Amino acid sequence: MDLMIKNIRNKFGFARIPLVASVGFPFIVASNAFFFSDNVPFNRPFIDGVIARMTKDDEKARSAFTAARAEQEKIVQAQPNYGPALCVLGLIDAGLGRKEEALREGRRAVELLPVEKDSMNGTNMVKYLAVIAAWLGDKDLACEQLASVIRRPSSLSYGQLKLLPFWDPLRGDPRFEKLVASLAPK
């Protein structure tokens, strides 16, 4: 187990991230649930931005998301019809507070990779559109998209909704809490 953790830290550079140094394995598990299980390529500055956002360091988050955006724009320009890349750009723009762009990119990613065409990856696009909406304060859209994901087979779990900080903007909303409860072990 320790060798596996060391390899993950080295592969993704997590050992250099202060948050990981302080929380260790739980962060790796949590980040794996979001970053590495969905065939969606997140760049390192995006991950840095999410970590800074989690630790309430707005300046670092903005800087990291700005760097992530520069990288991601190149990918989207090279592959304008690749839903996962556009989805990541939407998440980055949500992190930067660019509401209109983020929602447009998230919705376009869902259009490019619909659930009917690809049940797993399409569902991931919907899940990330929910994250985009949550980060931007659009709780109605976020809960609507989450409800759509939960109705289908997906990688979204009770533990992810209950524990991961990406969903913090929705906590306390009765609709979100009902969705979380619907996934709870029985």
N, C-alpha and C positions, 0 to 999 in steps of 0.2 A: 504494500500500500504506500509506504513512504517513497519508494522509487517511482511509483506512478505519479504521485504528487509532485516530486522533484522534476520529472519529465514534463508534466503539464506546465509547471511554473517556468521551466527553461524554454519550452517550445513557444509559449505565448508571451514571454518576458514578464510574467507576473511577479517574479521575485524582486523586480525593481520598483514595483508599485507599493507605496507605503501602506495603503489599506490592506493589501494582501499580506504584507509582512505582519500586520497587527492582527488580522482575523484568520489568515491562513486557509485551511481546507474548506470551511463553510463558504468562503467567498468563491472558491473554485467550483464547488458544487452548484452554488447559485448562479454563477456566471455561465456554467455549462448549460444550465436549464434554459438560459436565454440566448447566449451567444453562439453555441457550437452545435446545436442539435437540429437545426432547421434548414440546412443547406442554403443559408443566407449569409453571404460573405461580409462580415463587419470588419472595418479596418481598425488598426490599433488606435488612431486618434479618437475614433468614435467610442471605443471602450474606455479610453482615458476620460472622455467627456462624461460618460455615464457614471464612472466612479466619482468624478468631481461633483457631479450633480447629486449623487447619493450622499456625499459628505458635505453638501451645502456650500461648496466652494464655487460660487457663481463665476468668478473671474477665470479660474482654471477651466471650468466647464465651457465657457464661451470661447476661450482660446482653443481648447481641444476640438470642439465642434466646428469651429471655423477652419482649422487644419483638416479635419475629417471631410468637410464639405468640399474643399479644394481637390482632395484626392477623389472623392466620390463623383464629383462633376465630370472628371475625365472618363471615368468608367461609364457613366450614363451617356456621355457624348459618343463614346465608342460603341455602345450597345443600347441605343435609345428604347428598344422594345424588350429589354430584359427586366421583367418585373421585380425580382429580388434586389437588383441594383437601385432601381427607382424607389423601392420601398425603404432601403437604407438611407437614401437621400432625404426621403420624407421624415424619417426618424431624426436625422441630423438637423433638418430645418425646424422640426418641432423643438429640439433641444435649444435652438437659437431663437425660438419664439416667432418664427416666420410662418404664421398660421396659414395664410392662403396657399403659399407654396407647398407647405407640408401636407395639407389635406389634399391638394390637387395631386401631388406625387403619390401619396398613399392610395388614393382612389384609382389612379391610373395603374398602379402596380396590381391592384385587385382585378382591374379590367384585363390587363395583359396576361394574368395567370389565374383565371377564374377557377373556383372550386370544381365546377363541372368538367373542366379540362384536366385538372391535376388535383385530386382530392386532398393530398397531404400538403403540398407546397402552396396550393391556392388557399387552403385554410390558414397557413402561416402568414400569407399576405393580409388576410382579414384580421388575424390576431395583431399583427404589427400596425395595421390601420387603427385598431382599438388603442394601442399604446400611443400612437401619434395623437389621437383625439384626447386621450386622458392627459397627456403632457400639456396639451393646449387648453385644457379646461372644458372641453366639450364632452361632458359626462353623458349626455343623451346619446351621442354617436358612439362613444366608447362602449357603453353598456349594450347598445343595439348590436354592435359588431361582435362583442364577446358572446352575447346570447346566440348569435349565428354560429360562432365557432363551437360552442358547447353542444349545439344540436347535432353536430357531426363528429365522426371519429377524428381526433386530433392529438397533438402532443401536449396540449394545454392541460395542466393538472391542478387539482385542489391545492397542492403545496405551492405551486408557482403563484397562483392568485393570492393565496393566504400570506406568503412570506416574502416574495420578491418585491423590492422597492419600486419597481417600474409601475406598479399598480397603486402606489400610495395616493396619488391624486383622487382615486375613486373610493378610498376607504371611508366608511361612514355613510356612503350613499346606499339607501335601502335596496336599490336595484342591483348594485354590485354585490352587496352582502348576500342577497338572495342567490345570485349566480354562484358565488363561492360556496354557499351552503349546499347547492344542488350537486356539487362535485365532491362533497365531503364523504369520507368512507362511512358506510352504513353497517 
